Amino acid sequence: MSERVSALLVHTDREPVNALGYRLEEQGVTVRHASTCCEARVVLKSDDPPHLVFADTTLEDGGWMDLVTLA
């Protein structure tokens, strides 16, 4: 059985990424959300980290480069 692909959408405002999340889900991707680098860290360090990460360029407590470092 193949593993289901998962994605993490990290953003301060959920409205602009709703369409992306819906499209990913239509393709069978499990979508999770976080609004800060701190929240994303919990997901990235979990036993089931996402395969893909989409992020705002700036967040309340960091930016996309911080997420790359965490991943």
C-alpha positions in Angstrom: 0.0 0.0 0.0 1.4 3.4 -0.9 1.8 6.2 1.7 -0.7 9.1 1.4 1.1 12.4 0.6 0.6 15.2 3.2 1.2 18.9 3.1 1.5 21.7 5.7 0.2 25.1 4.8 1.8 27.8 7.0 0.1 31.1 6.8 -1.2 34.0 8.9 -4.4 34.4 7.0 -6.2 31.2 6.0 -8.4 32.8 3.3 -5.8 33.2 0.6 -4.7 29.5 0.9 -8.1 27.9 1.1 -8.1 27.3 -2.7 -4.7 25.7 -2.6 -5.8 23.5 0.3 -9.0 22.4 -1.5 -7.1 21.6 -4.7 -4.5 19.5 -2.8 -7.3 17.6 -1.0 -9.0 17.0 -4.4 -5.8 15.3 -5.4 -5.8 13.0 -2.3 -3.3 15.1 -0.3 -3.8 15.3 3.4 -3.6 19.0 4.4 -2.7 20.5 7.7 -2.4 24.1 8.7 -0.3 26.2 11.0 -0.2 30.0 11.5 3.3 30.4 13.1 6.7 28.8 12.9 6.2 27.5 16.4 3.0 25.7 15.4 4.8 24.4 12.2 7.7 23.1 14.3 5.3 20.8 16.2 4.0 19.3 12.9 7.5 19.1 11.3 9.0 17.3 14.3 6.0 14.9 14.7 6.2 11.2 14.0 4.3 11.9 10.7 5.9 15.0 9.2 4.4 16.4 5.9 6.0 15.7 2.5 5.3 19.3 1.3 5.4 22.7 3.0 3.8 25.8 1.6 4.5 29.0 3.5 3.9 32.8 3.7 7.1 34.7 3.1 6.7 36.3 6.5 5.0 35.0 9.7 4.4 36.4 13.1 7.6 34.6 14.5 9.7 34.1 11.4 9.6 33.4 7.7 9.9 30.7 5.1 13.7 30.3 5.6 13.1 29.5 9.2 10.7 26.7 8.1 13.3 25.4 5.7 15.8 25.2 8.6 13.2 23.4 10.8 12.4 20.9 8.1 
